């Protein structure tokens, strides 16, 4: 019986990409919740967990993104979106 050689390099890249994207989504959702309700301790906890992961050596190994720049850009986008929504409410 012949063995089929499988190349999993794309699979691993997809997995790493998925992990990173999920961390970004979780951080974004949590920060939006904090902006709506500054007393939301669960949202703060999720934000901290995501920040810890994004600033970790594991994250740096997984991708070539600068963690501080990524968090800064996410914060800017989320805060601008929140400001637009608040302005529309008035």
N, CA, C and O atoms as CSV, one atom per row, in Angstrom:
chain,resi,resn,atom,element,x,y,z
A,1,UNK,N,N,0.837,-1.176,0.000
A,1,UNK,CA,C,0.000,0.000,0.000
A,1,UNK,C,C,0.887,1.246,0.000
A,1,UNK,O,O,1.821,1.345,0.796
A,2,UNK,N,N,0.601,2.178,-0.876
A,2,UNK,CA,C,1.374,3.413,-0.978
A,2,UNK,C,C,0.908,4.409,0.076
A,2,UNK,O,O,-0.285,4.563,0.340
A,3,UNK,N,N,1.873,5.065,0.656
A,3,UNK,CA,C,1.534,6.114,1.632
A,3,UNK,C,C,1.386,7.432,0.907
A,3,UNK,O,O,2.153,7.746,-0.003
A,4,UNK,N,N,0.426,8.174,1.303
A,4,UNK,CA,C,0.218,9.501,0.735
A,4,UNK,C,C,0.933,10.505,1.629
A,4,UNK,O,O,0.663,10.604,2.826
A,5,UNK,N,N,1.839,11.238,1.027
A,5,UNK,CA,C,2.550,12.259,1.784
A,5,UNK,C,C,1.715,13.527,1.775
A,5,UNK,O,O,1.361,14.052,0.720
A,6,UNK,N,N,1.407,14.008,2.970
A,6,UNK,CA,C,0.576,15.203,3.079
A,6,UNK,C,C,1.436,16.382,3.510
A,6,UNK,O,O,2.302,16.253,4.375
A,7,UNK,N,N,1.190,17.501,2.912
A,7,UNK,CA,C,1.871,18.741,3.270
A,7,UNK,C,C,0.925,19.539,4.155
A,7,UNK,O,O,-0.090,20.052,3.682
A,8,UNK,N,N,1.252,19.644,5.424
A,8,UNK,CA,C,0.388,20.344,6.376
A,8,UNK,C,C,0.805,21.787,6.614
A,8,UNK,O,O,0.252,22.450,7.491
A,9,UNK,N,N,1.766,22.284,5.853
A,9,UNK,CA,C,2.254,23.636,6.127
A,9,UNK,C,C,1.143,24.671,6.002
A,9,UNK,O,O,1.082,25.596,6.812
A,10,UNK,N,N,0.273,24.544,5.020
A,10,UNK,CA,C,-0.838,25.489,4.897
A,10,UNK,C,C,-1.823,25.321,6.040
A,10,UNK,O,O,-2.407,26.296,6.514
A,11,UNK,N,N,-2.004,24.099,6.475
A,11,UNK,CA,C,-2.902,23.853,7.606
A,11,UNK,C,C,-2.411,24.515,8.871
A,11,UNK,O,O,-3.198,25.111,9.607
A,12,UNK,N,N,-1.112,24.418,9.135
A,12,UNK,CA,C,-0.540,25.057,10.320
A,12,UNK,C,C,-0.641,26.578,10.220
A,12,UNK,O,O,-0.959,27.251,11.201
A,13,UNK,N,N,-0.373,27.109,9.046
A,13,UNK,CA,C,-0.481,28.554,8.853
A,13,UNK,C,C,-1.915,29.019,9.069
A,13,UNK,O,O,-2.147,30.062,9.680
A,14,UNK,N,N,-2.859,28.261,8.579
A,14,UNK,CA,C,-4.269,28.602,8.767
A,14,UNK,C,C,-4.650,28.551,10.238
A,14,UNK,O,O,-5.394,29.406,10.719
A,15,UNK,N,N,-4.150,27.564,10.946
A,15,UNK,CA,C,-4.426,27.447,12.374
A,15,UNK,C,C,-3.854,28.645,13.127
A,15,UNK,O,O,-4.544,29.242,13.953
A,16,UNK,N,N,-2.602,29.001,12.851
A,16,UNK,CA,C,-1.989,30.153,13.514
A,16,UNK,C,C,-2.756,31.429,13.207
A,16,UNK,O,O,-3.000,32.248,14.094
A,17,UNK,N,N,-3.130,31.590,11.954
A,17,UNK,CA,C,-3.903,32.769,11.560
A,17,UNK,C,C,-5.229,32.814,12.306
A,17,UNK,O,O,-5.653,33.874,12.767
A,18,UNK,N,N,-5.876,31.673,12.423
A,18,UNK,CA,C,-7.155,31.603,13.127
A,18,UNK,C,C,-7.016,31.960,14.598
A,18,UNK,O,O,-7.872,32.650,15.151
A,19,UNK,N,N,-5.956,31.501,15.231
A,19,UNK,CA,C,-5.725,31.812,16.642
A,19,UNK,C,C,-5.522,33.310,16.829
A,19,UNK,O,O,-6.081,33.910,17.747
A,20,UNK,N,N,-4.725,33.906,15.960
A,20,UNK,CA,C,-4.455,35.345,16.046
A,20,UNK,C,C,-5.721,36.154,15.791
A,20,UNK,O,O,-6.008,37.105,16.518
A,21,UNK,N,N,-6.475,35.783,14.763
A,21,UNK,CA,C,-7.716,36.497,14.458
A,21,UNK,C,C,-8.720,36.385,15.597
A,21,UNK,O,O,-9.427,37.347,15.896
A,22,UNK,N,N,-8.787,35.219,16.236
A,22,UNK,CA,C,-9.717,35.061,17.357
A,22,UNK,C,C,-9.323,35.954,18.526
A,22,UNK,O,O,-10.190,36.533,19.181
A,23,UNK,N,N,-8.027,36.073,18.795
A,23,UNK,CA,C,-7.569,36.955,19.867
A,23,UNK,C,C,-7.939,38.407,19.567
A,23,UNK,O,O,-8.352,39.143,20.463
A,24,UNK,N,N,-7.791,38.813,18.313
A,24,UNK,CA,C,-8.150,40.176,17.914
A,24,UNK,C,C,-9.661,40.387,18.056
A,24,UNK,O,O,-10.094,41.424,18.559
A,25,UNK,N,N,-10.454,39.424,17.624
A,25,UNK,CA,C,-11.916,39.526,17.753
A,25,UNK,C,C,-12.333,39.591,19.220
A,25,UNK,O,O,-13.175,40.408,19.594
A,26,UNK,N,N,-11.746,38.732,20.046
A,26,UNK,CA,C,-12.084,38.722,21.472
A,26,UNK,C,C,-11.717,40.040,22.132
A,26,UNK,O,O,-12.487,40.575,22.929
A,27,UNK,N,N,-10.542,40.564,21.803
A,27,UNK,CA,C,-10.099,41.843,22.364
A,27,UNK,C,C,-11.048,42.962,21.936
A,27,UNK,O,O,-11.448,43.796,22.749
A,28,UNK,N,N,-11.399,42.970,20.659
A,28,UNK,CA,C,-12.287,44.009,20.122
A,28,UNK,C,C,-13.646,43.971,20.808
A,28,UNK,O,O,-14.156,45.008,21.234
A,29,UNK,N,N,-14.232,42.787,20.918
A,29,UNK,CA,C,-15.532,42.650,21.584
A,29,UNK,C,C,-15.461,43.103,23.040
A,29,UNK,O,O,-16.344,43.813,23.521
A,30,UNK,N,N,-14.410,42.690,23.732
A,30,UNK,CA,C,-14.272,43.047,25.139
A,30,UNK,C,C,-14.101,44.553,25.309
A,30,UNK,O,O,-14.699,45.144,26.209
A,31,UNK,N,N,-13.301,45.173,24.468
A,31,UNK,CA,C,-13.071,46.621,24.589
A,31,UNK,C,C,-14.357,47.397,24.295
A,31,UNK,O,O,-14.651,48.394,24.955
A,32,UNK,N,N,-15.114,46.940,23.310
A,32,UNK,CA,C,-16.404,47.583,23.032
A,32,UNK,C,C,-17.318,47.504,24.248
A,32,UNK,O,O,-18.002,48.472,24.580
A,33,UNK,N,N,-17.330,46.350,24.909
A,33,UNK,CA,C,-18.154,46.187,26.112
A,33,UNK,C,C,-17.695,47.128,27.219
A,33,UNK,O,O,-18.519,47.719,27.918
A,34,UNK,N,N,-16.383,47.269,27.378
A,34,UNK,CA,C,-15.846,48.164,28.409
A,34,UNK,C,C,-16.243,49.608,28.118
A,34,UNK,O,O,-16.576,50.355,29.038
A,35,UNK,N,N,-16.212,50.002,26.867
A,35,UNK,CA,C,-16.589,51.373,26.520
A,35,UNK,C,C,-18.070,51.628,26.793
A,35,UNK,O,O,-18.449,52.729,27.193
A,36,UNK,N,N,-18.896,50.623,26.579
A,36,UNK,CA,C,-20.330,50.759,26.856
A,36,UNK,C,C,-20.630,50.689,28.350
A,36,UNK,O,O,-21.527,51.373,28.844
A,37,UNK,N,N,-19.871,49.855,29.065
A,37,UNK,CA,C,-20.103,49.653,30.495
A,37,UNK,C,C,-18.767,49.518,31.219
A,37,UNK,O,O,-18.231,48.415,31.333
A,38,UNK,N,N,-18.232,50.625,31.705
A,38,UNK,CA,C,-16.928,50.601,32.375
A,38,UNK,C,C,-16.884,49.718,33.626
A,38,UNK,O,O,-15.802,49.426,34.135
A,39,UNK,N,N,-18.039,49.292,34.123
A,39,UNK,CA,C,-18.098,48.429,35.310
A,39,UNK,C,C,-18.052,46.942,34.965
A,39,UNK,O,O,-18.091,46.103,35.865
A,40,UNK,N,N,-17.970,46.603,33.687
A,40,UNK,CA,C,-18.015,45.212,33.233
A,40,UNK,C,C,-16.670,44.525,33.513
A,40,UNK,O,O,-15.732,44.624,32.722
A,41,UNK,N,N,-16.598,43.833,34.647
A,41,UNK,CA,C,-15.352,43.184,35.067
A,41,UNK,C,C,-14.975,42.014,34.161
A,41,UNK,O,O,-13.791,41.749,33.952
A,42,UNK,N,N,-15.970,41.316,33.625
A,42,UNK,CA,C,-15.684,40.202,32.716
A,42,UNK,C,C,-15.016,40.704,31.437
A,42,UNK,O,O,-14.104,40.067,30.910
A,43,UNK,N,N,-15.481,41.848,30.948
A,43,UNK,CA,C,-14.894,42.420,29.735
A,43,UNK,C,C,-13.452,42.854,29.999
A,43,UNK,O,O,-12.570,42.624,29.172
A,44,UNK,N,N,-13.217,43.480,31.148
A,44,UNK,CA,C,-11.839,43.856,31.509
A,44,UNK,C,C,-10.944,42.630,31.588
A,44,UNK,O,O,-9.802,42.648,31.128
A,45,UNK,N,N,-11.469,41.575,32.171
A,45,UNK,CA,C,-10.701,40.339,32.301
A,45,UNK,C,C,-10.352,39.762,30.927
A,45,UNK,O,O,-9.225,39.322,30.703
A,46,UNK,N,N,-11.316,39.766,30.014
A,46,UNK,CA,C,-11.075,39.259,28.656
A,46,UNK,C,C,-10.053,40.131,27.942
A,46,UNK,O,O,-9.161,39.618,27.266
A,47,UNK,N,N,-10.177,41.434,28.087
A,47,UNK,CA,C,-9.199,42.337,27.470
A,47,UNK,C,C,-7.793,42.033,27.976
A,47,UNK,O,O,-6.847,41.967,27.192
A,48,UNK,N,N,-7.661,41.851,29.281
A,48,UNK,CA,C,-6.345,41.585,29.864
A,48,UNK,C,C,-5.781,40.260,29.367
A,48,UNK,O,O,-4.593,40.152,29.067
A,49,UNK,N,N,-6.646,39.260,29.284
A,49,UNK,CA,C,-6.208,37.956,28.786
A,49,UNK,C,C,-5.703,38.067,27.344
A,49,UNK,O,O,-4.671,37.494,26.994
A,50,UNK,N,N,-6.429,38.799,26.526
A,50,UNK,CA,C,-6.033,38.986,25.125
A,50,UNK,C,C,-4.737,39.786,25.028
A,50,UNK,O,O,-3.851,39.444,24.245
A,51,UNK,N,N,-4.627,40.850,25.824
A,51,UNK,CA,C,-3.399,41.647,25.825
A,51,UNK,C,C,-2.204,40.796,26.233
A,51,UNK,O,O,-1.134,40.880,25.630
A,52,UNK,N,N,-2.394,39.975,27.263
A,52,UNK,CA,C,-1.294,39.113,27.714
A,52,UNK,C,C,-0.853,38.180,26.591
A,52,UNK,O,O,0.343,37.980,26.380
A,53,UNK,N,N,-1.817,37.610,25.872
A,53,UNK,CA,C,-1.472,36.719,24.766
A,53,UNK,C,C,-0.773,37.486,23.648
A,53,UNK,O,O,0.261,37.048,23.143
A,54,UNK,N,N,-1.336,38.629,23.263
A,54,UNK,CA,C,-0.773,39.405,22.149
A,54,UNK,C,C,0.642,39.894,22.475
A,54,UNK,O,O,1.474,40.016,21.576
A,55,UNK,N,N,0.917,40.172,23.738
A,55,UNK,CA,C,2.241,40.645,24.140
A,55,UNK,C,C,3.198,39.502,24.489
A,55,UNK,O,O,4.329,39.745,24.910
A,56,UNK,N,N,2.751,38.270,24.317
A,56,UNK,CA,C,3.563,37.111,24.709
A,56,UNK,C,C,4.590,36.732,23.647
A,56,UNK,O,O,4.497,37.127,22.485
A,57,UNK,N,N,5.565,35.954,24.089
A,57,UNK,CA,C,6.552,35.403,23.161
A,57,UNK,C,C,5.890,34.447,22.176
A,57,UNK,O,O,6.310,34.346,21.023
A,58,UNK,N,N,4.858,33.751,22.630
A,58,UNK,CA,C,4.123,32.829,21.748
A,58,UNK,C,C,3.556,33.579,20.559
A,58,UNK,O,O,3.681,33.129,19.419
A,59,UNK,N,N,2.936,34.717,20.817
A,59,UNK,CA,C,2.362,35.529,19.742
A,59,UNK,C,C,3.459,35.976,18.779
A,59,UNK,O,O,3.299,35.900,17.561
A,60,UNK,N,N,4.564,36.437,19.335
A,60,UNK,CA,C,5.681,36.906,18.498
A,60,UNK,C,C,6.218,35.781,17.621
A,60,UNK,O,O,6.634,36.012,16.486
A,61,UNK,N,N,6.208,34.564,18.155
A,61,UNK,CA,C,6.673,33.407,17.396
A,61,UNK,C,C,5.685,33.059,16.282
A,61,UNK,O,O,6.082,32.610,15.207
A,62,UNK,N,N,4.408,33.267,16.549
A,62,UNK,CA,C,3.362,32.877,15.605
A,62,UNK,C,C,3.272,33.801,14.396
A,62,UNK,O,O,2.897,33.371,13.305
A,63,UNK,N,N,3.614,35.059,14.590
A,63,UNK,CA,C,3.461,36.000,13.478
A,63,UNK,C,C,4.501,37.102,13.575
A,63,UNK,O,O,5.215,37.212,14.571
A,64,UNK,N,N,4.579,37.896,12.556
A,64,UNK,CA,C,5.564,38.969,12.512
A,64,UNK,C,C,4.999,40.320,12.903
A,64,UNK,O,O,5.604,41.350,12.607
A,65,UNK,N,N,3.853,40.337,13.562
A,65,UNK,CA,C,3.239,41.607,13.937
A,65,UNK,C,C,3.874,42.174,15.200
A,65,UNK,O,O,4.307,41.425,16.076
A,66,UNK,N,N,3.927,43.475,15.287
A,66,UNK,CA,C,4.397,44.158,16.481
A,66,UNK,C,C,3.221,44.247,17.454
A,66,UNK,O,O,2.233,44.910,17.139
A,67,UNK,N,N,3.290,43.615,18.607
A,67,UNK,CA,C,2.154,43.589,19.533
A,67,UNK,C,C,1.688,44.971,19.976
A,67,UNK,O,O,0.486,45.231,20.024
A,68,UNK,N,N,2.620,45.854,20.299
A,68,UNK,CA,C,2.241,47.185,20.765
A,68,UNK,C,C,1.550,47.977,19.658
A,68,UNK,O,O,0.568,48.678,19.903
A,69,UNK,N,N,2.067,47.860,18.454
A,69,UNK,CA,C,1.453,48.560,17.321
A,69,UNK,C,C,0.062,48.001,17.035
A,69,UNK,O,O,-0.871,48.758,16.765
A,70,UNK,N,N,-0.077,46.689,17.093
A,70,UNK,CA,C,-1.381,46.066,16.869
A,70,UNK,C,C,-2.395,46.547,17.897
A,70,UNK,O,O,-3.500,46.949,17.532
A,71,UNK,N,N,-2.036,46.513,19.179
A,71,UNK,CA,C,-2.966,46.956,20.222
A,71,UNK,C,C,-3.297,48.441,20.080
A,71,UNK,O,O,-4.445,48.842,20.270
A,72,UNK,N,N,-2.310,49.244,19.751
A,72,UNK,CA,C,-2.545,50.676,19.555
A,72,UNK,C,C,-3.537,50.904,18.420
A,72,UNK,O,O,-4.486,51.675,18.565
A,73,UNK,N,N,-3.318,50.234,17.295
A,73,UNK,CA,C,-4.209,50.400,16.145
A,73,UNK,C,C,-5.618,49.898,16.448
A,73,UNK,O,O,-6.599,50.527,16.052
A,74,UNK,N,N,-5.721,48.784,17.139
A,74,UNK,CA,C,-7.041,48.280,17.527
A,74,UNK,C,C,-7.749,49.282,18.424
A,74,UNK,O,O,-8.923,49.585,18.215
A,75,UNK,N,N,-7.040,49.799,19.421
A,75,UNK,CA,C,-7.631,50.782,20.329
A,75,UNK,C,C,-8.134,52.000,19.569
A,75,UNK,O,O,-9.238,52.483,19.821
A,76,UNK,N,N,-7.327,52.496,18.640
A,76,UNK,CA,C,-7.721,53.672,17.861
A,76,UNK,C,C,-8.986,53.402,17.059
A,76,UNK,O,O,-9.897,54.231,17.039
A,77,UNK,N,N,-9.052,52.254,16.400
A,77,UNK,CA,C,-10.223,51.906,15.591
A,77,UNK,C,C,-11.463,51.742,16.457
A,77,UNK,O,O,-12.530,52.253,16.114
A,78,UNK,N,N,-11.335,51.043,17.564
A,78,UNK,CA,C,-12.479,50.782,18.443
A,78,UNK,C,C,-12.980,52.084,19.058
A,78,UNK,O,O,-14.188,52.315,19.115
A,79,UNK,N,N,-12.070,52.931,19.517
A,79,UNK,CA,C,-12.462,54.198,20.125
A,79,UNK,C,C,-13.115,55.127,19.108
A,79,UNK,O,O,-14.079,55.817,19.440
A,80,UNK,N,N,-12.613,55.158,17.879
A,80,UNK,CA,C,-13.212,55.995,16.832
A,80,UNK,C,C,-14.616,55.501,16.499
A,80,UNK,O,O,-15.539,56.299,16.336
A,81,UNK,N,N,-14.770,54.197,16.399
A,81,UNK,CA,C,-16.092,53.615,16.130
A,81,UNK,C,C,-17.064,53.944,17.268
A,81,UNK,O,O,-18.219,54.291,17.023
A,82,UNK,N,N,-16.594,53.833,18.495
A,82,UNK,CA,C,-17.440,54.142,19.652
A,82,UNK,C,C,-17.852,55.617,19.650
A,82,UNK,O,O,-19.006,55.942,19.931
A,83,UNK,N,N,-16.915,56.500,19.337
A,83,UNK,CA,C,-17.209,57.934,19.291
A,83,UNK,C,C,-18.258,58.245,18.221
A,83,UNK,O,O,-19.159,59.052,18.449
A,84,UNK,N,N,-18.139,57.599,17.043
A,84,UNK,CA,C,-19.137,57.798,15.985
A,84,UNK,C,C,-20.520,57.341,16.431
A,84,UNK,O,O,-21.515,58.020,16.179
A,85,UNK,N,N,-20.580,56.204,17.086
A,85,UNK,CA,C,-21.869,55.694,17.559
A,85,UNK,C,C,-22.488,56.601,18.615
A,85,UNK,O,O,-23.695,56.844,18.610
A,86,UNK,N,N,-21.653,57.095,19.513
A,86,UNK,CA,C,-22.152,57.992,20.549
A,86,UNK,C,C,-22.644,59.303,19.942
A,86,UNK,O,O,-23.639,59.870,20.393
A,87,UNK,N,N,-21.950,59.773,18.928
A,87,UNK,CA,C,-22.343,61.014,18.266
A,87,UNK,C,C,-23.686,60.845,17.574
A,87,UNK,O,O,-24.511,61.758,17.580
A,88,UNK,N,N,-23.907,59.674,16.975
A,88,UNK,CA,C,-25.177,59.399,16.289
A,88,UNK,C,C,-26.344,59.294,17.252
A,88,UNK,O,O,-27.484,59.551,16.866
A,89,UNK,N,N,-26.082,58.921,18.502
A,89,UNK,CA,C,-27.137,58.785,19.504
A,89,UNK,C,C,-27.686,60.150,19.931
A,89,UNK,O,O,-28.830,60.268,20.371
A,90,UNK,N,N,-26.842,61.175,19.788
A,90,UNK,CA,C,-27.236,62.516,20.259
A,90,UNK,C,C,-28.094,63.243,19.277
A,90,UNK,O,O,-28.500,64.376,19.533
